[in-house]
Amino acid sequence: GELSSARELLRGGAVGSIRDDLQKMRTYLAYNRPSFERFEEMALIGALEAFDNAMRAMQRGSKEVTAEDLASDGELLMKAIDDVIDLLKPSPYYLQPAEKYYDEPIEKIYDQGY
């Protein structure tokens, strides 16, 4: 049913390659966030596994997992994803000098490909 489809979506597509993507992020963030692997990456993988396990338990009809548990795990997963996305955003520490150097708002700098 719906849970089977949701689990297939979770395992396929962009989410299916999340471990490979996290490996690339670890390299990208090595300088700005050397603790990424121990904190945000672990939180994201843990939340993803908890959400998948809750869906599997509900799919099998387990009485131990409720719809509220599934919703809570989904919220935790979204929070973990948001935390990783925030780390990938350009830091104001680097953006402010770029804006001063080019005398342009950062959005225009990106659009022009400086």
C-alpha positions in Angstrom: 0.0 0.0 0.0 1.0 3.5 0.8 3.8 2.6 3.1 5.4 0.2 0.6 5.3 3.0 -2.0 6.8 5.5 0.5 9.6 3.1 1.4 10.4 2.4 -2.2 10.6 6.2 -2.8 12.8 6.5 0.3 15.2 3.9 -1.0 15.3 5.0 -4.6 15.9 8.3 -6.3 17.8 11.1 -4.5 17.3 9.6 -1.0 18.7 6.3 -2.1 22.1 7.8 -2.7 22.2 9.7 0.5 25.2 7.9 1.9 27.3 8.6 -1.2 26.1 12.3 -1.0 27.1 12.5 2.6 30.6 11.2 1.7 30.9 14.0 -0.8 29.6 16.6 1.7 32.1 15.3 4.3 34.9 16.2 1.9 33.3 19.5 0.9 32.8 20.5 4.6 36.2 19.2 5.9 37.5 22.7 6.5 34.4 24.6 7.6 32.8 21.8 9.6 35.3 19.1 10.5 32.9 17.5 13.0 30.2 17.0 10.3 30.8 13.2 10.2 30.3 12.9 14.0 27.3 15.1 14.3 25.1 16.2 11.4 25.9 13.1 9.2 25.2 10.7 12.1 22.0 12.6 13.0 20.8 12.4 9.4 21.5 8.7 9.0 20.0 7.9 12.4 16.8 9.8 11.5 16.6 8.2 8.1 16.9 4.7 9.6 14.4 5.5 12.4 11.9 6.7 9.8 12.4 3.7 7.6 12.2 1.3 10.6 8.9 2.9 11.7 7.4 2.6 8.2 8.5 -1.0 8.1 7.0 -1.8 11.5 3.7 -0.1 10.5 3.7 -1.9 7.2 4.0 -5.2 9.1 1.2 -4.2 11.4 3.3 -3.8 14.5 1.3 -2.5 17.5 4.5 -1.0 19.0 4.7 1.9 16.4 1.9 4.4 16.1 1.1 7.0 13.4 2.4 9.6 15.9 5.7 7.7 16.1 6.0 7.7 12.3 5.1 11.4 12.2 7.7 12.2 14.9 10.4 10.3 13.0 9.5 12.1 9.8 9.8 15.5 11.6 13.2 14.4 13.0 14.3 13.4 9.5 13.2 16.7 8.0 15.1 18.6 10.8 18.3 16.6 10.1 18.0 17.3 6.4 17.5 21.0 7.1 20.6 21.1 9.4 22.7 19.6 6.6 21.2 22.0 4.0 22.1 25.0 6.3 25.7 23.8 6.4 25.9 23.8 2.7 24.7 27.4 2.3 27.4 29.9 1.7 28.6 31.5 4.9 28.1 35.2 5.5 31.7 35.2 6.6 32.7 34.7 3.0 29.7 36.5 1.3 30.2 39.9 2.9 33.7 40.4 1.6 32.7 39.2 -1.8 29.9 41.8 -1.9 32.3 44.5 -0.9 34.9 43.4 -3.5 32.5 43.3 -6.4 30.3 46.1 -5.1 27.2 44.0 -6.0 24.6 42.0 -3.9 25.7 38.4 -3.6 22.7 37.2 -5.7 23.9 39.2 -8.6 27.5 37.9 -8.1 26.2 34.3 -8.4 24.0 35.1 -11.4 26.9 36.6 -13.3 29.2 33.7 -12.4 32.1 35.6 -10.8 
